[in-house]
C-alpha cells in the first residue's frame, strides 16, 4: 500500500507513507528496497520488522483513531504509470486548492484549514497472478478478469474532527475522485469496479460488478435468503435490491 497526502498533525508538507509486506521470514528483502529506502524518512514512524499476521493486525488496530470523523471513496484503474501519477497530482492540487495551471481556485474553505485533518490517496494493487488464481477457481462476482489486469485500487481516505467540516471534506473528496475518474476515462484506463469496503454512500459498488453478476447475486439471495432478511430488516451497507 502506497499513500500520499497531508496530515495536520505532522506539518504542512505533502508526505508519502509506504506499507510494504513480504510473506517470507526474511529481514529487509531486497525486492522492497524501492519502497523502504526512500529518503528522507521520519524515523519514529518506521515499524518495519519481522512479525506475525496477528501482531500486524493488532498494530494497525492500535493505530485506529477514536472520536474522529472518517470517510472513504474509491475507484479502480489499470496499472498505468501516467494514470497513477496524474491521480496523485490531482489529489495534491485539491489539497493545495489550486487549478491545473497552478493558480488558486475561487475562494472557499481550503481543506488544509480543517481541524485535525488527514487526507490521503492510497494505491493498492490487484496483481495479475491474483486475477489468474481467481479465474482458475471459477472466477468472481466482482466483474474482475485477467483481460484488464493488473489493476490498482485508488482509495481516498479522510479523517477530521468536527461535524461542521463535513461538507468541506466530502466536497473535496467527491471533486478529487471525479477528476481522477475523468482523466482515467480519457486514457482508457478506467475500470468500473468499486471496492465495497471503501465505497461512500453515493457510490454503487454492486452496480459496478456488471448486470450479469448483479443478477447472479440477486438470484443467490432469493435462494438462500427468500425472506430478504439481509436486504430489508438488516440496516446499513449496500443492498442487492433497491
N, C-alpha and C positions, 0 to 999 in steps of 0.2 A: 504494500500500500504506500503510495507516494502522495503526500499532501503539500499544498502551498496555500498560504493565506496570511491573515492578520489576527493578532491577539492583543487586546488592550492591556493584558496583564504583563506582557513581555516587552512591548515597545512599539515604536512607530514603523519599524521596518517590516517588509514582507518576508516571511520565513518559510522554510521547507522542512517538512517532517517525514522521514522515511521509516517504515515499519517492515523491514525485510524478514523473511522466515527461511530457515533451512532445516529440513527434516532429518538429516543425519547428525549423529553426535560428533560434530567437528567444530572446533573453535575457529572463528574468523575464516570461513570458507572463501577462497579467492573469487568465486563466482559473484559474491555480494560486494566486492570491493568498490564497484562504481557507485554504490549507494551508501556504504558505510564509511568511506574515506573522503567524502565530500568535505571541503573546508570553506569557511570556518565553521566550527561546531560549537554548540552550547553544551559543555562538558557534563553538567549536572543532569541533563535530560537524556544522556546516553545510558540505556539499560541493556545494551546488547550483551548476551551471555547464554550459556547452556542452561536450559531449564525445561521442565515438563510442560505438557499441554495444560495440566491443571494449574500450575504456577503462572503460566501465561494468562490464563483466563482470570485468575484471581488478581493479577497485576492490573489488567485492563478494567476489571470491575472496581478495583480500589481507586482508580483514577477518575471514575464517574463522578461528575459534579452534581450535587444535590441543590434543590431550591433554585434552579435556573430554568429558563425557558429554552426550548430546543426545537429545531425543525430540520427535516431532511427533504431534499428533492434530488432526483437522479434521472439519467438518460444513458444510452449505450451507443458507442460508435465502433467502427472498425479500427484496428490498431494501426493508425496512420499518424506519423510524426507531425506533419503540419496541422492536422486537426487537433491534436492534443496540445501543441504549442499555442495555437490560437485560442483554445479553451482557457488555458492558463492566463493568456494576455487579456482576454475579455473579463475574466474574474478579477484580475488585479486592477484593471481600468475601472471597473464598477466600484471596487473598494476605494480607489483614489478619486472617484467621482469625476472622471474625465472622459471625453468622447474619443472616437477613433483617431482624431487628429491631434490629440494631446491637449485639448482645450477644456477648461472647466465647463460642466453642464450647467443648465439653468439652476438657480438657487433652489435647493430643497435639503432637508436634513441629511448630511452625509453619513454613511454607515460608520465611519470612524468615531462619530460623536455618541454612539450607542454605549451606554454604561456596561462595563464588564463584557464587551462583545468579543466573540471569537468566530471568525468566518473562514472556512476552509473549502478548498476544492481537492478532492481525493480521487486518484486513479487506481482502479483495481482490475487486473487482467482476467479475462476468461481465455485461457490458453487453448490452442488448437487441440492439444492432447486431451484436455478436459472434454471438449465437444466431441472428439472422436470416441472417447470412452462412453459418453452418454449415448451416442448413436449405436455403438456396438451392443449396448444393453437395452435397445428398444426405443431410443430417442427420449424426448421430454415433452412436457406440455407447455413449454415457455416460448415456443417458436424459434428456438436457437438451433442452428445446424452448422455443420462444418463448412458450408459454402461461403459463409460470411466471416469465418474466423481467421485469425484470432481477434478477439473483441476486447474492449475496455469499457468498464463502467465508470461514468463520471458522476461523482457524488458531491452535492453541495450540502454542507452541514453548518448550521449557525447556532450559537449559544449566546444568550443575553439575559439580562436581569429583570427588566421592567416591562410590564404589560403595555405601557404607554408607547413602547418602541416596536410593538408588533407589526404595525403597518409598514414602518420604515424597513424593517428586516425582511419581511415577506415580499415586499415590492422589489427590494434589492435582489432577492433570490430568484423570483419569477423573471425579472428582467434579464438577469445573468443567464439563466438556463434557456430563455427564449433566444437570445443572440447566439449562444453556443450551438443550439439546435439549427438555427437558420444557416450558420456557417457550415455545419456538417452536411446539411441538405445540399448546399451549393457544391460541396466537394464529393457528393455521392458516397459519403462515409457514415451517414446516419443509419442506425438500426432501430426498429420500432420498440424493442424490448425495454420495459421499465421494471426494475427490480422492486418487488412489492415492499420489502422491509425498509427501503429507503424512499418510498413514494410519499408525496404530500397529498392532501385531500383533493386537490384539483386535478391530480394525475389519474390515469386509468391503466394500472398495471395489467389487469386481466384482459382488457381490450387489446393491449399491446401483444398478447400471445397469438393473435390472429383468430379469425372467425371459426376455423375448424377446431382449434384447440379449446376455444371458449365453449363451443357446443359439446365437445367431448367431456369437459369438466362439468358442465351442467347435467349431462346425462348420468355421470357418475354420482352427482349429488342427488338426483332424483331416485337413483337406485339404492343408495346406501343411507340417504337421509330424506326419505319420502315425505316426512312431516315438515321439512325445512327448518329444523331446529337451529342449524348453524347459519341460516340465511336471514330469518326474521327475528325470532326472540333473542338471539345471541347478539349483543351490541358490539359496535366497533369494527374496525377493519374494512376491507374491500369485499364486496359480495358478488357472487356469480350471477345473481338475478337482481335487476333493478326495478 
